[in-house]
Amino acid sequence: MLRTNTQIDRLTTAIQSKRWQEMDGILNTITTSSELNQFGTHQMTPLAWAAYHGDTKTFNRLLCKGADINLAKKNEDTPLISAMRTRQWDLVNLLLSKQVDVHHVGYRGMSALSWASHHGALNVVKQILAKNPVIDVVDADGNTPLIEAVKLGHWQVAKMLLERGANMDHVGQGRMTAFLWANSRVEEGDLKTLSVLIKVIEKAIQCSISQQQDRSAHSQEGEISNIVRQYLFFKPADKVQENKQSEVVEQTTPRLG
């Protein structure tokens, strides 16, 4: 076993350093999948290291030798998450076409969906959602995939997550919700955020209606108005400036009659 662990350490180091000849020599000495499916440098498998570095040739060779696509220690990265971290999208798509685990939570509490949302990889997010992952997984910073998407301006990803029922009220890093991050970006002039805020308002209204079924239509209408006012306190930065200028004009212009 010691000999095999030493081989795995040498193999992962060779993958990192792209020493192809040394890599081939080590792989030729490994004859069973049990020898291969062990942890080397930084508690990662050779397959995870190949994914991280985007080494497609070595990755495929390891798969042919029986490398486990889901093997990872608790709170460490699977090959899928390793490829996600460095945006190796070809390998990500290859793994997602197999029976890959999308529920695993790796380094810093980030799942595959967390990383895909962080990078704004819409097609990858769509593929992951088709595998029914935990949508509101909370990372080490306290953020959900929805917060990551909104914070970084990935609006299509955010809308897709909201449509799948992502929690818009989760309070993450800095006591910020997805809505507060969206509001912050609108104030900075990013008007694309409006589409996400509209989706948030729609969800708030739907929740209000479902929770107030026993109230009168008039009461429901009042409840919805309060929610809309709550979520529409923002104004785009240029509009805020226009309003301030208008207020100055109104104050300085003498009234006639």
FITOR-29399 format. One record per atom (N, C-alpha, C): residue in one letter; x, y, z. Coordinates in steps of 0.1 Angstrom, whole numbers, padded with zeros to 4 digits, always signed. Example, Ala and Ser with C-alpha at 12.3 -4.5 7.8 and 13.67 -1.06 7.14 Angstrom:
% FITOR-29399
A+0132-0057+0078
A+0123-0045+0078
A+0132-0033+0078
S+0128-0022+0071
S+0137-0011+0071
S+0129+0000+0079
END
This chain:
% FITOR-29399
M+0008-0012+0000
M+0000+0000+0000
M+0009+0013+0000
L+0020+0012+0008
L+0029+0024+0008
L+0035+0027-0005
R+0038+0015-0012
R+0044+0017-0026
R+0034+0024-0035
T+0021+0019-0034
T+0010+0025-0043
T+0008+0040-0039
N+0008+0043-0026
N+0006+0057-0023
N+0017+0066-0028
T+0029+0061-0028
T+0041+0068-0033
T+0039+0070-0048
Q+0034+0059-0055
Q+0031+0060-0069
Q+0021+0071-0072
I+0010+0072-0064
I+0000+0081-0066
I+0005+0095-0064
D+0013+0097-0054
D+0019+0111-0051
D+0028+0115-0063
R+0036+0105-0069
R+0044+0108-0080
R+0035+0111-0092
L+0024+0104-0094
L+0016+0106-0105
L+0009+0119-0105
T+0003+0123-0093
T-0003+0136-0092
T+0007+0147-0094
T+0019+0146-0090
T+0029+0156-0092
T+0033+0157-0106
A+0033+0146-0113
A+0037+0145-0128
A+0025+0152-0135
I+0013+0150-0131
I+0002+0156-0138
I+0002+0172-0137
Q+0005+0176-0124
Q+0006+0190-0121
Q+0017+0197-0130
S+0029+0189-0131
S+0040+0195-0138
S+0040+0192-0153
K+0030+0184-0157
K+0029+0181-0172
K+0042+0173-0177
R+0046+0164-0168
R+0058+0156-0172
R+0052+0143-0178
W+0050+0143-0191
W+0042+0133-0198
W+0049+0119-0197
Q+0062+0119-0200
Q+0070+0106-0200
Q+0069+0099-0186
E+0071+0107-0176
E+0071+0101-0162
E+0056+0096-0159
M+0046+0104-0164
M+0033+0100-0162
M+0029+0087-0168
D+0034+0085-0181
D+0031+0073-0188
D+0038+0061-0181
G+0050+0063-0176
G+0057+0053-0169
G+0050+0048-0157
I+0045+0057-0149
I+0038+0054-0137
I+0025+0047-0140
L+0017+0052-0150
L+0004+0046-0153
L+0006+0031-0158
N+0017+0029-0165
N+0020+0015-0170
N+0022+0005-0158
T+0026+0010-0146
T+0028+0001-0135
T+0015-0001-0127
I+0005+0007-0129
I-0008+0006-0122
I-0017-0003-0130
T-0021-0015-0125
T-0028-0024-0132
T-0043-0026-0128
T-0046-0021-0116
T-0060-0022-0111
T-0066-0009-0107
S-0079-0008-0107
S-0086+0005-0104
S-0084+0008-0089
S-0083-0002-0080
S-0081+0000-0066
S-0067+0007-0063
E-0057+0004-0071
E-0045+0011-0070
E-0046+0025-0074
L-0054+0028-0084
L-0055+0041-0090
L-0064+0050-0081
N-0075+0045-0075
N-0085+0053-0068
N-0080+0055-0054
Q-0070+0063-0052
Q-0064+0067-0040
Q-0061+0082-0040
F-0058+0087-0028
F-0056+0101-0027
F-0041+0105-0027
G-0037+0114-0035
G-0023+0118-0035
G-0022+0133-0030
T-0014+0141-0037
T-0011+0154-0033
T-0024+0162-0030
H-0024+0169-0019
H-0036+0178-0015
H-0049+0169-0014
Q-0047+0157-0010
Q-0059+0148-0008
Q-0068+0147-0020
M-0062+0148-0032
M-0070+0147-0045
M-0065+0134-0052
T-0075+0129-0060
T-0072+0117-0068
T-0065+0122-0081
P-0057+0113-0087
P-0051+0116-0100
P-0062+0122-0110
L-0074+0116-0110
L-0084+0120-0120
L-0089+0135-0116
A-0090+0138-0104
A-0093+0152-0100
A-0083+0161-0104
W-0070+0157-0103
W-0059+0166-0107
W-0059+0168-0122
A-0061+0158-0130
A-0062+0159-0144
A-0074+0168-0148
A-0085+0167-0141
A-0096+0176-0144
A-0093+0190-0141
Y-0087+0192-0130
Y-0083+0206-0125
Y-0074+0213-0135
H-0065+0205-0141
H-0055+0211-0151
H-0060+0210-0165
G-0072+0204-0167
G-0077+0203-0181
G-0069+0194-0190
D-0063+0184-0184
D-0055+0174-0191
D-0064+0163-0197
T-0070+0166-0208
T-0080+0157-0214
T-0075+0143-0217
K-0063+0142-0222
K-0056+0130-0226
K-0054+0121-0214
T-0048+0126-0203
T-0046+0119-0191
T-0059+0115-0185
F-0069+0124-0185
F-0082+0122-0179
F-0088+0110-0185
N-0089+0109-0198
N-0095+0098-0205
N-0088+0085-0203
R-0074+0086-0202
R-0067+0074-0199
R-0070+0068-0185
L-0071+0077-0176
L-0074+0073-0162
L-0088+0067-0161
L-0097+0073-0169
L-0111+0067-0170
L-0111+0053-0175
C-0103+0051-0185
C-0102+0037-0191
C-0096+0027-0182
K-0087+0032-0172
K-0081+0023-0162
K-0090+0021-0150
G-0102+0027-0150
G-0111+0025-0139
G-0112+0036-0129
A-0107+0048-0132
A-0108+0058-0122
A-0122+0062-0118
D-0125+0064-0105
D-0138+0067-0100
D-0141+0082-0102
I-0152+0085-0110
I-0155+0099-0113
I-0161+0107-0101
N-0165+0100-0091
N-0171+0106-0079
N-0162+0106-0066
L-0151+0100-0067
L-0143+0098-0055
L-0137+0111-0050
A-0140+0114-0037
A-0134+0125-0031
A-0136+0124-0016
K-0127+0130-0008
K-0129+0130+0006
K-0139+0140+0010
K-0144+0140+0022
K-0154+0149+0027
K-0148+0163+0027
N-0155+0173+0021
N-0151+0187+0020
N-0139+0189+0011
E-0136+0179+0003
E-0126+0180-0008
E-0133+0179-0021
D-0126+0183-0032
D-0133+0184-0045
D-0133+0171-0053
T-0144+0168-0059
T-0146+0157-0068
T-0139+0161-0082
P-0137+0152-0091
P-0132+0156-0104
P-0141+0166-0111
L-0155+0165-0109
L-0164+0175-0115
L-0161+0189-0109
I-0161+0190-0096
I-0158+0203-0090
I-0144+0208-0094
S-0135+0199-0094
S-0121+0204-0098
S-0121+0210-0112
A-0128+0204-0121
A-0129+0209-0135
A-0137+0222-0135
M-0147+0223-0126
M-0155+0236-0125
M-0146+0247-0121
R-0138+0245-0111
R-0130+0256-0105
R-0121+0263-0115
T-0116+0255-0125
T-0107+0261-0135
T-0113+0262-0148
R-0127+0261-0149
R-0135+0263-0161
R-0130+0254-0173
Q-0128+0241-0169
Q-0125+0231-0180
Q-0138+0226-0185
W-0145+0234-0193
W-0159+0231-0197
W-0161+0218-0205
D-0151+0214-0213
D-0152+0202-0221
D-0152+0190-0211
L-0144+0190-0201
L-0144+0179-0191
L-0156+0180-0183
V-0161+0192-0180
V-0173+0193-0172
V-0185+0187-0179
N-0186+0190-0192
N-0197+0184-0200
N-0195+0169-0202
L-0183+0164-0203
L-0181+0150-0203
L-0186+0143-0191
L-0182+0149-0179
L-0186+0143-0166
L-0201+0143-0164
L-0207+0154-0168
L-0222+0156-0167
L-0230+0146-0176
S-0223+0141-0186
S-0230+0131-0194
S-0230+0117-0188
K-0222+0116-0177
K-0221+0103-0170
K-0229+0103-0157
Q-0229+0093-0149
Q-0235+0092-0136
Q-0227+0099-0125
V-0226+0112-0127
V-0218+0120-0118
V-0226+0125-0106
D-0219+0126-0095
D-0226+0131-0083
D-0225+0147-0083
V-0237+0153-0083
V-0238+0167-0083
V-0242+0173-0069
H-0243+0163-0059
H-0247+0167-0046
H-0235+0170-0037
H-0223+0165-0041
H-0211+0166-0032
H-0208+0180-0030
V-0204+0183-0017
V-0199+0196-0014
V-0184+0196-0011
G-0177+0204-0018
G-0162+0203-0018
G-0156+0215-0010
Y-0145+0219-0014
Y-0137+0229-0007
Y-0145+0242-0005
R-0144+0247+0007
R-0152+0260+0010
R-0167+0258+0009
G-0172+0246+0010
G-0186+0244+0009
G-0193+0246-0004
M-0184+0246-0015
M-0190+0248-0028
M-0193+0235-0035
S-0205+0235-0040
S-0210+0223-0048
S-0208+0226-0063
A-0211+0217-0072
A-0210+0219-0086
A-0219+0231-0090
L-0231+0231-0085
L-0240+0242-0088
L-0235+0255-0083
S-0228+0255-0072
S-0222+0268-0066
S-0212+0273-0076
W-0203+0265-0081
W-0193+0269-0090
W-0198+0273-0104
A-0208+0266-0109
A-0214+0269-0122
A-0221+0283-0121
S-0228+0285-0110
S-0235+0298-0108
S-0224+0309-0106
H-0214+0306-0099
H-0203+0316-0097
H-0197+0321-0110
H-0195+0311-0119
H-0189+0314-0133
H-0199+0319-0143
G-0212+0318-0140
G-0222+0322-0149
G-0224+0312-0161
A-0221+0300-0159
A-0221+0290-0170
A-0236+0285-0171
L-0244+0292-0179
L-0258+0289-0180
L-0261+0275-0184
N-0254+0270-0195
N-0257+0256-0200
N-0254+0246-0190
V-0243+0248-0183
V-0239+0239-0172
V-0248+0239-0161
V-0253+0250-0157
V-0263+0251-0146
V-0276+0243-0150
K-0280+0245-0163
K-0291+0238-0168
K-0290+0223-0167
Q-0278+0218-0170
Q-0275+0204-0170
Q-0275+0199-0155
I-0269+0206-0146
I-0269+0203-0132
I-0283+0202-0126
L-0291+0212-0129
L-0305+0213-0124
L-0313+0201-0129
A-0310+0196-0141
A-0317+0184-0146
A-0314+0172-0137
K-0304+0172-0129
K-0300+0161-0120
K-0305+0163-0106
N-0314+0173-0104
N-0320+0176-0091
N-0311+0178-0079
P-0302+0188-0080
P-0292+0190-0069
P-0299+0198-0058
V-0292+0200-0047
V-0296+0209-0037
V-0294+0223-0042
I-0305+0231-0044
I-0304+0244-0050
I-0299+0254-0041
D-0302+0253-0028
D-0298+0264-0019
D-0287+0260-0010
V-0277+0252-0015
V-0266+0248-0007
V-0258+0261-0003
V-0254+0261+0010
V-0247+0273+0015
V-0232+0271+0016
D-0224+0279+0010
D-0210+0278+0011
D-0204+0283+0023
A-0190+0283+0024
A-0183+0287+0036
A-0185+0302+0039
D-0189+0310+0029
D-0191+0324+0031
D-0206+0327+0035
G-0214+0316+0035
G-0228+0318+0038
G-0237+0321+0026
N-0231+0320+0014
N-0238+0324+0002
N-0244+0311-0005
T-0255+0313-0012
T-0261+0303-0020
T-0257+0305-0035
P-0260+0295-0043
P-0257+0297-0058
P-0265+0309-0063
L-0277+0312-0059
L-0284+0324-0063
L-0277+0337-0060
I-0272+0338-0048
I-0265+0350-0044
I-0252+0351-0052
E-0245+0340-0054
E-0233+0341-0063
E-0236+0346-0076
A-0247+0341-0082
A-0251+0345-0096
A-0254+0360-0096
V-0263+0365-0087
V-0267+0379-0087
V-0255+0388-0084
K-0247+0384-0074
K-0236+0392-0069
K-0226+0395-0081
L-0225+0385-0090
L-0215+0387-0101
L-0222+0390-0114
G-0235+0393-0114
G-0242+0398-0126
G-0246+0388-0136
H-0247+0375-0132
H-0251+0364-0141
H-0266+0363-0140
W-0273+0372-0148
W-0288+0373-0146
W-0296+0362-0152
Q-0291+0356-0163
Q-0298+0344-0168
Q-0298+0332-0159
V-0286+0331-0153
V-0285+0320-0143
V-0294+0323-0131
A-0294+0335-0126
A-0302+0339-0115
A-0317+0336-0117
K-0321+0340-0129
K-0335+0338-0133
K-0339+0323-0133
M-0329+0315-0139
M-0332+0300-0139
M-0333+0294-0126
L-0324+0299-0116
L-0324+0294-0103
L-0337+0298-0096
L-0342+0310-0098
L-0354+0315-0092
L-0366+0307-0097
E-0366+0304-0110
E-0377+0296-0116
E-0377+0282-0110
R-0366+0277-0105
R-0365+0264-0099
R-0367+0264-0084
G-0371+0276-0079
G-0375+0277-0065
G-0364+0281-0055
A-0353+0287-0060
A-0342+0291-0052
A-0348+0301-0041
N-0342+0300-0029
N-0347+0309-0018
N-0341+0323-0020
M-0350+0332-0022
M-0346+0346-0025
M-0344+0354-0012
D-0348+0348+0000
D-0347+0355+0013
D-0335+0351+0021
H-0327+0341+0016
H-0315+0337+0024
H-0305+0348+0026
V-0301+0350+0038
V-0291+0361+0042
V-0277+0355+0042
G-0269+0360+0033
G-0256+0355+0031
G-0245+0364+0037
Q-0233+0364+0030
Q-0222+0371+0035
Q-0225+0386+0036
G-0221+0393+0046
G-0224+0407+0048
G-0238+0410+0051
R-0246+0400+0055
R-0260+0401+0057
R-0268+0406+0045
M-0263+0401+0033
M-0269+0405+0020
M-0277+0393+0015
T-0290+0396+0011
T-0298+0387+0003
T-0295+0388-0012
A-0301+0379-0020
A-0299+0380-0034
A-0305+0394-0039
F-0317+0397-0033
F-0324+0409-0037
F-0315+0422-0034
L-0309+0422-0022
L-0300+0433-0018
L-0288+0435-0028
W-0283+0423-0032
W-0272+0424-0041
W-0277+0429-0055
A-0288+0425-0059
A-0294+0430-0072
A-0297+0445-0071
N-0302+0449-0060
N-0305+0463-0057
N-0293+0471-0058
S-0282+0466-0052
S-0269+0473-0052
S-0264+0475-0066
R-0266+0465-0075
R-0261+0466-0088
R-0269+0476-0096
V-0282+0476-0094
V-0291+0486-0100
V-0286+0500-0097
E-0284+0502-0084
E-0279+0515-0080
E-0266+0519-0087
E-0258+0509-0090
E-0245+0512-0097
E-0248+0514-0112
G-0260+0513-0117
G-0263+0515-0131
G-0265+0503-0139
D-0265+0491-0133
D-0266+0478-0141
D-0281+0475-0142
L-0287+0480-0153
L-0302+0479-0154
L-0306+0465-0158
K-0297+0456-0162
K-0300+0442-0165
K-0306+0435-0153
T-0302+0441-0142
T-0307+0435-0129
T-0322+0435-0128
L-0328+0445-0135
L-0343+0447-0133
L-0350+0434-0137
S-0345+0426-0146
S-0352+0414-0150
S-0353+0404-0138
V-0342+0404-0130
V-0341+0395-0118
V-0351+0400-0108
L-0351+0413-0106
L-0359+0419-0095
L-0374+0417-0099
I-0377+0418-0111
I-0391+0415-0115
I-0395+0401-0112
K-0385+0392-0114
K-0388+0378-0111
K-0390+0376-0096
V-0382+0383-0088
V-0383+0383-0074
V-0397+0387-0069
I-0401+0398-0075
I-0414+0404-0072
I-0426+0394-0075
E-0424+0388-0087
E-0435+0378-0091
E-0435+0367-0081
K-0424+0362-0076
K-0423+0351-0066
K-0429+0356-0053
A-0426+0368-0049
A-0432+0374-0037
A-0447+0374-0037
I-0452+0379-0049
I-0467+0380-0051
I-0473+0366-0050
Q-0467+0356-0057
Q-0472+0343-0057
Q-0473+0337-0043
C-0462+0339-0035
C-0461+0334-0021
C-0472+0341-0013
S-0474+0354-0015
S-0484+0361-0008
S-0498+0356-0010
I-0501+0353-0023
I-0514+0348-0027
I-0517+0335-0021
S-0507+0326-0022
S-0509+0312-0016
S-0510+0312-0001
Q-0504+0322+0006
Q-0504+0322+0020
Q-0517+0329+0025
Q-0523+0337+0017
Q-0535+0345+0021
Q-0548+0341+0015
Q-0549+0328+0012
Q-0561+0323+0005
Q-0574+0325+0013
D-0572+0326+0026
D-0584+0327+0035
D-0588+0342+0037
R-0581+0351+0031
R-0584+0365+0033
R-0593+0369+0021
S-0598+0381+0022
S-0607+0386+0011
S-0597+0391+0000
A-0603+0393-0012
A-0596+0398-0023
A-0590+0411-0020
H-0597+0420-0013
H-0593+0433-0010
H-0580+0432-0001
S-0581+0423+0009
S-0569+0422+0018
S-0557+0417+0011
Q-0559+0407+0002
Q-0548+0402-0006
Q-0542+0413-0014
E-0550+0421-0020
E-0545+0432-0029
E-0537+0441-0020
G-0541+0444-0008
G-0533+0453+0001
G-0520+0447+0004
E-0520+0433+0007
E-0508+0426+0010
E-0498+0426-0001
I-0503+0424-0013
I-0494+0424-0025
I-0488+0438-0027
S-0496+0449-0025
S-0491+0462-0027
S-0480+0465-0017
N-0481+0460-0005
N-0470+0462+0005
N-0458+0455+0000
I-0459+0443-0005
I-0447+0435-0010
I-0441+0442-0021
V-0449+0447-0031
V-0443+0454-0043
V-0436+0467-0038
R-0442+0474-0029
R-0435+0486-0024
R-0422+0482-0017
Q-0422+0471-0009
Q-0410+0467-0003
Q-0399+0464-0012
Y-0402+0457-0023
Y-0392+0453-0033
Y-0389+0463-0044
L-0396+0474-0044
L-0394+0484-0054
L-0389+0497-0048
F-0381+0496-0037
F-0376+0508-0031
F-0364+0513-0039
F-0359+0505-0048
F-0347+0509-0056
F-0350+0519-0067
K-0340+0526-0071
K-0341+0535-0084
K-0328+0534-0091
P-0328+0532-0104
P-0315+0533-0111
P-0307+0546-0108
A-0294+0545-0108
A-0286+0556-0104
A-0289+0569-0112
D-0291+0568-0125
D-0294+0580-0133
D-0307+0586-0130
K-0317+0577-0126
K-0330+0582-0123
K-0330+0589-0109
V-0322+0584-0100
V-0320+0590-0087
V-0315+0604-0089
Q-0305+0606-0098
Q-0299+0619-0101
Q-0310+0628-0107
E-0318+0623-0117
E-0328+0631-0123
E-0338+0636-0113
N-0342+0627-0104
N-0352+0631-0093
N-0346+0641-0084
K-0333+0640-0081
K-0327+0650-0072
K-0327+0664-0079
Q-0324+0664-0092
Q-0324+0676-0099
Q-0338+0682-0100
S-0348+0674-0102
S-0362+0678-0103
S-0366+0685-0090
E-0362+0678-0079
E-0365+0684-0066
E-0359+0698-0064
V-0347+0699-0068
V-0340+0713-0067
V-0348+0723-0075
V-0352+0719-0088
V-0359+0729-0096
V-0372+0732-0090
E-0379+0723-0084
E-0392+0725-0078
E-0391+0735-0066
Q-0380+0733-0059
Q-0378+0741-0047
Q-0374+0755-0051
T-0367+0757-0062
T-0362+0771-0065
T-0371+0778-0075
T-0380+0771-0081
T-0389+0778-0091
T-0401+0784-0084
P-0403+0797-0085
P-0414+0804-0078
P-0427+0799-0083
R-0437+0797-0075
R-0450+0793-0078
R-0458+0806-0083
L-0466+0805-0094
L-0474+0816-0099
L-0488+0815-0093
G-0493+0826-0090
G-0507+0827-0084
G-0506+0823-0070
END
